[in-house]
Amino acid sequence: MREKVQEALDKVRPFLQRDGGDVELVDVDEATGVVKVKLKGACGG
């Protein structure tokens, strides 16, 4: 599951970076399906 989430983030990352931001995968809880990400740069707020 973690790999699929990372692939999805890699698809949207260029759009975030174009606006001065980025996203980092923090955790994937496979039992609950909860994904935690950290927004960086212009996306942080």
N, C-alpha and C positions, 0 to 999 in steps of 0.2 A: 504494500500500500504506500509506503514511504516513497518508493521510486515513482509511482504514478503521480503523487502529489508534487514531487520535485519536477517531473516533466511538465506538469501544468503550470507551475511557477516559472519555469524556463520559457514557456510560451508567452507569458505576459510581462516578463522582466524587461524586454527591450522597450516596451511602451512606458513602463515606470521610469526607466533610466533616461528616456528621452525628455521626461519632465523633471529630471533632477532627483529622482528617488530610486528606491530599490526595495526588494523584499528578501527576507532570510527565513528559511524554514527552521523553526525552533524545535518542534516536537510533533509527533504523530502518535496518538493513542489508538492503536488498532482495535482495542476492545470496545471503545465508545465511538470511534470515528471522528474524534475531535482533533483538529489540526490547529497548531499554534504557529503563527508567523510574527516576524518583527518587521515593521515598516520603517524604512530609513530615509533620510534626506527630506525632500519636499513632501514625501508621503507620510512622514512621522506625525503630523498633526492632523 
